[in-house]
């Protein structure tokens, strides 16, 4: 059986809806500013952290670039607004 879901119901399943702080943080960034996330503090992998940042950046209308950093840290910079 297939069940139809509304947009609001689908939002409950999206990763970014569980991480509104990412969207809020990225929305407040100016071009040239950035952030650092300790992977161990998130409880997920480095790739998952980057995916969360990418998804939140899309929602916030910010373009991000990742900078070289140790494996246990993700560092990014806002390079433009969408």
Buried (B, 14 or more C-beta within 10 A) or exposed (E): EEEEEEEEEEEEEEEBEEBEEBBEBBEEBEEEEBBEBEBEEBEEEBEBBBBBBBBBBBBBEBBBEEEEBEEEBBBBBBEEEE
